[in-house]
Each structure stands twice: as C-alpha cells, then as structure tokens.
Amino acid sequence: MKAVCVYCGSSPGVRPEYAEVARVLGKTMAEQGLALVYGGGKVGLMGIVADSVLAHGGTAIGIIPDALMQKEVGHRGLTELHVVRNMHERKQMMADRADAFIAMPGGVGTFEELFETFTWAQLGYHDKPVGLLNVAGFYDGMLAFLSHAVSEGFLKQVHADMLHVSSSPSGLLGKLAAAPRVRVDKWQAAREKT
C-alpha cells in the first residue's frame, strides 16, 4: 500500500474531533510513507488532511474539477495538483492513483464517493480495501442501516464485511494494509442457484 485516497468534507464539521483526527490521519500517513490522494481542496477536512500530510513531509496529490478550481477552493501548495474536466474524471483518477480508500466524516459528496468505491469493490471492478474512519460515531447510523440492508436481503454479509471500520487513523490504516486483496463476486451465489 503506497497511496490512500481520502474522501472527506469540504467543511470542518461542528465537532473539534473531526479536525483533530484529520490532522492525526495526515501525520500518520506521512510517517508511514503513504501518499494522500484526495479531491484537491484547501477547505474543510480536505484541506486539514492535506496540510497535515505536507507539514509532516508527506506527499499530497489533489485532483479537482476545473469548475471547483475556478471557485478558488483548489489547494495550490500540493505535491501534485491535477485539474480535470469533471467529477467523473476526478473520481476515476482518484481511484486509479490509490491502493486503498478511507471515508472520513463529510456530506453527500463524501457519501457518494464512498458508496461508488464500495459498489465497485462489490462488483469486482477493483480489489482495493475500503474503510470508514468513524470519528465520534459519525457513521454509526449508516453502519446500522447497512446491517438492516443485510437482514432484509439486499446486501450480503460478505459484502458488508468488505467495509473496514475504525475510530483511529492508525487502526484503520493497519486494517487496510492487512486486508486480503480478493475479489468477491456479487453474482456467484445467483449463478449457483440456477
């Protein structure tokens, strides 16, 4: 594992724990020699993680659509900043450059990126581990909902288990580094029943 894509809010959130854990994540990644791949912003948790990586001598790679760069939210002090045409190119480049994915607290953009990456893993499009940095219980409700989806027959437990969860940056990075790189075929069970 050489590069980790971090999805997180363009706002800092109301709890100081969110910003503090973002700083710790950036520091931990830099100390472990892990490059940050992220959305290229200088605002919110995005900017805090990037600044922490850079402050501790790490590599920060930002990928931002031109429309957002024009709004002056792009971080111009990164190791690399790629300005792309649209969100689709941004997400594809982020996924291609990363060996693992972490979602920190954030809003609908963070959720969309997390679930797209999680879906791609479920469908076997990649075998990279996906994790939740569950700061201050932020994702507890979503994790309960995923358990509900399993119990209702819309999500297999084997797929739910592909989402690695920890409340600490070092704990989550350790889980992602140790995760087996296997593709779980969503459709295997359906073929076996026919």
C-alpha angles and dihedrals in degrees: 000000000000105000132032125198112218121200114195146141127297083216125063094229125227100277118079088217090073094060093040093053090045088056091047092048091052092047092047093049092050092048091051092048093245116148117225117233113188146139096288099241128143094204135083123351088335092065093041093055092046094047091050093050091050094044089057095049098262134136120260119190116189127194116190135167116245092242091061093042088055089056087060096243093120118112107236096188099068129121087242130005118189118192110203134183101250148349093274092059090044094054094044093050091047091051093046094050096048133080093194140009134229127188116202123184113302145125136273093307090056091046092049093050092046095049094044091053091043090050091050089053091048091051092048096247088131138005098213117128120252123207143185120218095208099200114188090347091297093149098039093105093049092049089051089050092051089052088051090052089053093049090048092052099248097108127037116230090233088060095044087053090059088076109086115207134195137148093218127069095222091046093052095044088051091052092049093048091050096043113117114244100232130140114231110208109223092197100046094093091049091053091048091055094055 
